[in-house]
Amino acid sequence: MSQKKVDAYKEYKKNKKQILKKEKRMAKIETGLVIAVLAVFIGWFGVSAYQTATRPKDGEETAIEATEVNMTDYMEYVNGLSNGY
């Protein structure tokens, strides 16, 4: 072996713990990123499939309903609570 290879091997042996620790940390980060990307893809696919399944057919109209709410009784009640103290 050449001296360059011997020196590289000695350096590797000397720092083996730190090198292995770094490699393990990088492997965990890579695994986490892959899981995150897969989760986003699966979520996107699920939402897309749901929207496709619930989309109205061509020519079918969706009815929009509006509801009017009378809040006077509630407002009187809330005002009565604040005036009591």
Helices and strands as residue ranges (DSSP letters): H 3-14, H 16-54, H 72-83
